[in-house]
Every structure is written in C-alpha cells, then in structure tokens.
Amino acid sequence: MNEKIYRKIVNAWCMYDWANSAFATTIIAAVLPIFYSAVAASTLSPDPEKAKVLATSYWGYTTSISLLVAAFLAPILGAIADYAGAKKRFLAVFCLTGVLFTSLLVFISTGDWLLCSLFYIIANMGFAGGNVFYDSLLPHVAKPEDIDQVSSKGFALGYLGGGLLLIVNMAMIQFPKLFFIPSVELATRLSFLTVGIWWAIFSIPILRHVPEPERPRVVERVNPVVAGFGRLSNTFREIRRYRELFVFLIAFWIYANGIGTIIRMSTIYGTEIGIGRTALLGALLWVQFIGVPFSFLFGWLAKRLGAKPSIYLGLAIYVLISIGGFFMRVAWHFWALATMVGMVMGGTQAISRSLYGLMTPKAKTAEFFGFYSTSSKFAGIFGPFVFGLVGQLTGAGRWGILSVIIFFAAGAFFLTLVNEKEGIRIARAEDAAVGL
C-alpha cells in the first residue's frame, strides 16, 4: 500500500477516538455525573446529603445496566459483522444511536433521574458497541510493527479531542451569559447536545476513508444472523486453541474492573464528598491534556520494554490512586490523583488493546474484539455496582474505592501467566491458513 494512503487511513481511524471521546469526557466522566447528582437526582431524598449518596449509588447502577446490555450484544454483533463483512456498517449504526440519545439529554431537568438514566443507558450502548467495531478495525488498519503506536495515537487524539470540547463546555457552564444562555442548568444541558454534534461530525473520516476489511473465505453462504450465533458458539468451543488470548482476557477483565470504576465513579464521588464543580471539571480537563503525552510515552515504553511490563507499571500506579482516593478530602487531593490517572489511563488501555490485537486472528477480529469488549463491559458492570452498593450500605462512597485494589493485584497476577509470543505465533498461523 502507498505510504500516503496508509497514513490517511491510519489518521482517519484515529479520528474516531477524537470524535467519541467527547462522550467519554463530558458525558461519562465530567459534566453528566455532576448534573445527575445536583439536578436530575436531586429529588431522591428530602435530605440533601442523603440525596447525594443515593445519586452516587443510582449512577453506579445506571452505569452497570448500560454496560450489561452492551456486554451481551457485543460478541453476537461482532460475530455477525465478521461473517457479513460489515464492521463499518455496524460502527455507523452504534455511532448514530449514541449521537441521538446523547443529544436527547438536552431535555433532562430537575427530578428526571429515571429518564436521564434511560437516555444514558442507550447512549452508552452506542458508545460501547461502536468501540467494538472501531477496535476490531485496528489490526486491519495498522501494520504489525506499528500497532502499538497507532493504538496509542488513537488514545492521544481522543484525549485531545475530548479535552478541547470539554474546555468549550466548561466555558459555557461557568460563563453562560457570554454564550447568550440564560442559566447554568440550560448551559449544562446544551453541552450534552454539543457532544452529539461533535461525535457525528468527526466520525465522518473513518466512515469515508477506512476500507471495509476483506471478508474471510467461506464455503457456504448462509443467513449472517444464523452464522453470527453459530460462530459465537464455535468461539466458546475453540477458545482452547487460543489459550494465551483467553488468559489475557481474564487478566484484562479483572484489572479493567478497577480502571472502569475509577473512570466512571470519580466525579460523582468527588461531588458526594463536597469538592466543587469548578475543581472537578478543571481536574478532569487536566487529565485530558496530560493524557496526550503519556499515551505516546506508553507506546514508546511498550516498544522498548514490552507490552506486559508497561501494563504492570500502569497497574501499580492505579493501586496508589485507589489508596489516595480513600484519604481524599479536599480539591488539591483530587487534582493530584487526577494527574496520576492521566499518566496511566490511556496508555494502559492502549497497550492492552494492541497486545490483544496482535494475538487475534484477522478473520475473527470483530468476533474476538466483541469478547474483548464484553470483558471490559462486564468489568464496568461489577465495579460501579459494587461501588454503589458499598456506598449505599455504609452511607459513604469512600469505602468502595479501597475495594478496587484487589482488581489491579489479581489482574497483574493473571497477566504473568500470558505468553504473548506464543499467542502472536498462533494468530499469524491462522491468518496464513485463511489467506489473510
């Protein structure tokens, strides 16, 4: 392939991270959790302090439900997309679903916590489902020797894109009159609409310029839905052939529990303990920009130290973050922990994604990335659910943060059992057998 065309395709793929990371920053991490606690769920109890604790718990349950649905859909849709040669088509459907229901959040107001939860659940399904097919394109887009760097570049652009829109959203919320908006609440709701618009516009490059991967050779043409369910069943039976991939999935599932919980629950937890909106949004914006150079740094580390040592480093820092979160009391504590999160969040996930991609046969990328996505979604289910449950039972979310440590330690242990070189060898042998 011509180098210029190759770079164009790579950049178009990376731009989807720029596009949908606006959802990750404004909706998942920064603005919506605060809005949910202060506005949508503010009527859960006549006692304001109890209402905040309940809002934290309900947000955890909402997150868990949205990821539970996505977790069950992802491998089925992935199998169908592989068989039908429709990775981009499915990406477009999930992207548009996410865009639509994110935009509908503009209509949420005081006491509308149930409707807010419903719109968020569907929007998050669009976000999570789209990422299955976006991630599955990576081994087709990047050369094997470039895959760590391309994956890291995607995360870096995601941090930058999500951060830039978050700056605009923060300005709208802090200074609504400058934007001719009469109130902070309306400015917050309009920020949700800007996420939908941003996501839609910057998804155009991947849909236009990244080619649909070659469909694997099959002997018999059957209904792709039937074939999808059949291949899903076969994947469970054949997983023993991909031992290293399977063990890595277990490791990833465990440590992603911790990562997902910290990402999705930190802002509403900070709101619960009394850290102000300006400090929370400012720290989360800082995470986006510090994440850009550190995502590239992790790509550099993986090339020199190896993928597994780089992941171990990220998990060790997450343990320190969890301990610090238990003792967090004031705004500068949140800023310090946010800095540490920005150092490892994108890099750890990028290297995990690229290592998985190297051990995945190309003919089964959507199917196997469906399992990868399922692992991360199930991780998202249990982490926030446990966080919310512990908070509701103890009357404070502080204790939930300590439980996250076990996920990082256990995940690191299972990662030691993965022989990545053998996993890559098996994947390449399968590629050769099907002519890819």
Secondary structure, DSSP 8 states (H G I E B T S, - for coil): --HHHHHHHHHHHHHHHHHHHHIIIIIIIIHHHHHIIIIITTTS-SSHHHHHHHHHHHHHHHHHHHHHHHHHHHHHHHHHHHHHT-HHHHHHHHHHHHHHHHHGGGG--TT-HHHHHHHHHHHHHHHHHHHHHHHHHHHHHS-GGGHHHHHHHHHHHHHHHHHHHHHHHHHHHH-GGGGT-S-HHHHHHHHHHHHHHHHHHTTHHHHHHS--------SS---HHHHHHHHHHHHHHHGGGGHHHHHHHHHHHHHHHHHHHHHHHHHHHHHHTT--HHHHHHHHHHHHHHHHHHHHHHHHHHHHH-HHHHHHHHHHHHHHHHHHHHH--SHHHHHHHHHHHHHHHHHHHHHHHHHHHHTS-GGGHHHHHHHHHHHHHHHHHHHHHHHHHHHHHHT-THHHHHHTHHHHHHHHHHHTT--HHHHHHHHHHHHHHTT-
